[in-house]
């Protein structure tokens, strides 16, 4: 274990990836801010999360990663990184891409918490690839001298929901997922069957998703007219606020379910063989992981039973 360098004035945090990656890094973000209250902290992230990062209060500056292409693009990025005058980099992405960004800062590269060869504070735990993301990041920061890393917390994420005409009682259904990973999605007709049972019991199903999920959410809404379809109508702050008000959320292994979990919503998350919750599973006060080899073999009564057990 190494000590956190003293006198750090300018710090760069790198976290790219999707929503789930950002949500799971919120604890480390907070820990770095708390450990370095006087430092100017810059986050390098992807465009969808820049506004959220600015709202969080953990960062003084937020840079959007343009994913450079060609020599001129990398030269521009190198000039920007070197111009930042950073004393230390916390590479929470720990990918070849983020390691390269640190290497681009030669000569005079700053301290690095990460896995790139030559890192001053290497995360060299041989078990790192078998650790849950939260445990891995906590271990990485401990080896850099930051021992107190809280769980991700979305209490700061608040938004006005008055325009959504929400019913008094509702549950969230999150049927989305990456189009190229259909094995991670519970079939739409099963979501529809669950929605129908919720509605019959007085709980309004509220469908959450982006425009890319519209084919699925439209099918569910058509099969369950009592459902409220908010596809494409909510931003991330509204999603966190919805999760706090919802009685329960059911969804696939997706970023919105990570956010619902840390917002404190009771969550049932559906997994197949395609992903391992031991490495990336949603964490929160009340989360049930329901994993089966193939989601096509999971019926709505099994999911309803999991929901009831959380009550």
PyMOL commands that set and color helices and strands:
alter all, ss='L'
color gray80, all
select helices_A, chain A and resi 19-24+26-35+47-56+70-83+96-103+128-130+133-142+162-164+182-184+188-200+211-223+236-245+255-262+277-280+295-297+300-310
alter helices_A, ss='H'
color red, helices_A
select strands_A, chain A and resi 10-14+40-45+61-64+88-91+111-114+121-122+170-174+204-207+228-229+249-252+267-271+287-291
alter strands_A, ss='S'
color yellow, strands_A
deselect
rebuild
show_as cartoon
